[in-house]
Amino acid sequence: MNDPPLVDSHLDLAENVTLFGRDLTTSVAEIRKAEKRTSGQATVSLPELERGGIAVAVATVTAGFLAEDVGEDFEPRSAIYRTPEEAEAQALAQIGVYEGWEEQGLIRIIRSAGDLDHHLRLWQEDCKPGIVMLMEGADPILRVSDLPAWWERGVRMIGLTFGDTKYGNGVAGGSPDFREGGLTPEGVELLGQMAEMGFIWDVSHLAEDGIWQGLDLNVPRVCASHANARSLTPTDRHLSDEVIRAVAERDGMIGLVLYNGFLEPRWRRGGPVTVTLAEHLRRHAEYIGNLVGWGHVGIGSDLDGGFGFEESPEEIDTVADLRRVGDAVPAEARDAVPGANWLAFLRNSLP
């Protein structure tokens, strides 16, 4: 492997297996052939991560979808949770997927900075992806006192919300009408324990009031695994300039999402816009890079995280095309943004 390693800071790998029945050990072409979908076509599989040189993926552990948020008719219904215990069970099943893949030699789970460096040496020879587990939405954590058990299972990053959770108010997919409301008392307690134990805090999907509450607690390891610039995509799902600056001031990272509607609002409204990395991702990357420096910009593609091939930039057929992100940033940032920035952040943040 002669190309530098890539990092994608947000992929819903196990969720696609446990909730939507995809076999990510096969090729994307095989998944598409089996599903015969005309929208939301697959872009991610383990072979594609290998082919594309994605050395590290931040891979999610989720509760599924809260019945109150999606309705009882949501399909598949097995993806719905109604109780904290159901949320916990969904997340544990997803961790089981990652552990199973590791046992089969398909991935390596990264739990420490030492693991990361050891993995990268092996990756040069075998191209197997390493994963860092991110809990997206903390409903599976029944009690703050359960945090050590999740740490033992390998979770190293936590975002407190997707929609609303017992820990705070979430923004889900985003709205132009900005939500008020932040962390609950349990959310403040959870963040404090996360900071003490060494977890990385992901601010994605949290209402901005909650982000500021957490930042005021001086949590030492902070990132946005998948978010864009609100100034260019004006919804509460994305980050204000002030939050971007605050994350960067704490040596944090921002992973840019590749969903067309998050890169170009006119596409989401059905306008005749062809979204590209070269134009639309470049705008977000340059905006954040010029605001806080290129050392805080990375990829958090979220491919297959509720959108697929048809909803992705023109240059992206599968996740193996992520290296083309380098063509959308200045020459001096072409190694940093696709991988080196996230690797530096993980080395400094993992135990």
N, C-alpha and C positions, 0 to 999 in steps of 0.2 A: 504494500500500500504506500504509494508515493505522495498522494494528496494529503493535505493536513486534515485532521479529524473534524467532522461537523458535529454540532450539538443542536438538538431540537428540544426546547424547554417545555413543550406541552403536547403530548400525544395520549389519546384515550385508548390505549391498547387493550388492556384486560376488559374494560367496559364493553368494547365491541365484541369480545368473545362471550362474556357471561350474560350480557343483556340482549345482544343482537345476533348471536349465533355465528359470527364469522370465525373461520379458521385462519388465523394470521400466520400459521406456519406454511401456508401455501402462497403461491404468487398472486399478485393483484389481478393478473389476467384470469386466473382460475376463479378467484372470488367473483369477479364481474360476470364471468360466464355462468356461474352457478346461480347468482342472484337475478340476472337479467333485468337490472334496474335501469330506468331512464333518467333518474335523478338521484343525487346522493351516491353516485357510484364510488366504489372503494378506491382509495389512493395509497393505503398503508398496509404493509405486511412485513414480517421479519425478513424474508428474502430481499425485499425492496430496501429496507434499512441497510442491509449488508451491501447491496449493489451500489447504493448511493453514498457510502462512506460515512453514514451517520454513526459515529462512534459512541455517542451518549444520547439517550432520550430520557427526558423527565416524563415518567409514565404515571398516569393517574390511577388512583384508588377512589372510587366514588360510592355513594349510597344508592345510586340509581336516581329515580325521579319521584319527588314528593307528590302524592296523589292530589293534594290541595293545589299544586302548581299546574299540573298537566291534565287533571280530570281522570275519572275512572275508566274512560274509554281509550286512554292512551295505549298504543301498541308498541312493543309487546307488553301485555299487562304484567308479565313477570318482572319487568323493569321498575315497576312502581313500588315505593315503600310508604307505609302509613304509620309505622311506629319506629322509635329509636332502635329497637331490637332488630327489626327488618333492615334498617340502614346498616347496622353493624354486620349483619350476616352477608349483605351484598358486598361490602368492602372486604370482608375476610375471604370471600370466594375469589375476589379479584387478586388479592395477595397470593392466594393459592395458585392461580394461573401463572403468575411470575415465578413462584418457587418451582412449579412444575417445569416451566421452560428452562430454568437454570439447571435443574436436575438432568434435563435432556441435552444440556450443552448448547442450547440455542441462544442464551443470553447470559450476562453476568449481572447480578444485583450489586450495586455500589452502595456501600454503607458508610464509607470513611474516605478521607483524602488519600490514605494509603491504598485502599481498594481502587480508587480512581487511577492512580498512577500505575498500579500493577495491571489493571485492565487495559490501559492504553498501550502498554508494552505488548501484551498478548494480542490486542486488536491489530497491531501492525502486521501480524502473521495470519490471523484467522478471520478478521473483519466482523466478528460477532459483536452485536451491540451490547453496550452496558446500559442499565437503567437505574435511575434514581427515583424512588417512589414518592409521589406527591398525592396527598389526600386533598381532593377538590370538594370542598363542602364538608364541614366537620361534624355533621349529624351522626356518623358512626361512632363518635367518641361519646359514650353514654355519660361518663363522669370525667371531670378533669383528672381525677386520680387514676384513670385508665391510661393516661399518656405513656407511662413506661412500657406498657404491654405493646402499644403500637410501635414504639421505638425498637423494641426487641424484634418485632416482625419486619423491621427494615424501613418503615416510613421515616423520611428525613425532611419533608417539606409539607406544610399544611396551609391551605386557604380556608378561612373560617366559614365562608358562605359560597353558595351558588345562587339559589334563591334565599329566602329567609331561613335561618337555622336558629337553634336555641342560643347560639353564640353571637348573632348579629343580623343586620339587614343586608340582603344581597340584591344585586341588580340583574341577575340572570343574563339574558341576551342584550339588555340595554334598552333605554328609552330616552327620547328627547326631553321628557319631563323628569327632572332630576329628583331622585328619592331622598327624603330626609331620614335620619335615623342611623345609628351606628352600632356599637358593640353593646351587648347586654353585660350585666355584672359577671356572668359566667364566661363571656367572651374575654373580658379583661383578665379574669383569673387564668383562663386557658393560655392567653398570650404570654402572661407572666411566667407560667410554667414552661411553655415552649422555649422562651428565651433562656431560662435557667438550664434546661436540658440540652439545648443545642440545636433545636429545630430551626429550619429556615421558614420564614413567614412569607407566604404568597398573598399579595394584596388584591389579586385579580378577583372580580365579581363582588367586591365589597363596596357598599355605599361609601361615598367620600368622607362623610362624617366619621365613619368607623376607621377609615385609613388614618385620619389625623389623630383619632384617639390612640390608635396603636403606635403611631410614630411618636406621640408624646410620651409613651412608655419606654422609649429608647430601646426597642427590640433590636438587637445587634445585627441580625442577618435578615435582609428584606429584599424582595424582588417582586416583579410582576411577570409571572411566567408567560402570560399571553394577553397583551393589551396594546392598543395603538394610541395615537395622539388625539385627544379630544378636540383640539383646535382644528383638526382636519376632518374628524368624524364626530360630530357633536352629539354624543349620547353619554349617559352616565356609566356606560360599560367601559369607557376609555378614560385615560388619565389626563387630568388638567396639567397645565404647565407647572403649577406649584407642586403638585404631587410628583411629577417627573423629576423636578429639581431636588425634592426632599429625598426620594429614593436614591438618586445619584450621590447626594451628599453623604449618604450612609454606605457608599461603595456598593450600591445595589445594581440590579440589572433589569432590563425591560426586554421581553421577547415579543417580537412583532407577529401578529396574527395574519394569516394569509387568506382569510375569508373575504371574498370580493366585497360584500356589503360593509365590512369593517374598513376596507381600504378606500372605497369610493362610494359615498352615500347615494349618488345618482343611480348606481347599478341596483341597489336594493329597492329603489322606487320604480324599477322597471324601465329606466331610461336606456337609450341605445348606446351603452358604454361597454367597450371591451377593456377589461381590467388586466393590466400587465404588471409584472415585477419591475420592468424597466421604467415605467412611469409612476404607477400608483404606490407600490411598495417603496420605491425610491423617495417619494415625497415624505412618507412617514419616517423613514430611516434618516433622511437628511434633516427633517424637522427636529427630531430628538437628538441626533448627533450634533447639530448646531446649537441646540439649547444647553446640553450638558456634556458634550464630548462623545466621541465614537466608542470610547471604552465601556459604555453602559448600554450598548445596543446589541441585540442578538435576535435569534429566530425562536419564536414560540408558535409554530405553524398552526396547531390545533387541527391539522388535516384529519378528516373523518371524525371530527368532534361535532357532529350535527350538520355537517356539509360535506360535499364530496367533489368529484372531478369537475362537474359542471359549475360549481360555485367557487372554483379556485382560479387564480391568475392563469392567463393563456399559456405561460411557459411551463406550468406544472401539470404533468400527466400523473406521476406518482411521487411519493416522498423521495424517491431516488433523484429527483430533479432539484432538490434543495440547494445543491452547490451553485445553481444559477443565481441564487440570491447575491452571491459575490459580484456578479456583473452589474447589480443595481446599486452598488455603493462605490465610493471613491477607491482608487487603487490602494491607498494606504490603509483602508479598512477591510480589504477583501479576505484576509485571514481572520481578522478580529471578529467581525460580525457573524460570519457563519459558524464559528466555533471557539476561537481562542478566548473571547471575552467570557463566555459561559464557563469554560474550563478554569479560568483564573478565579472566577467567583466561587465555583464549587470547591476548588482547592482551599480557598480561604474560609469557606463556610462549613464544610463537612468536618466531622470530628477527626 
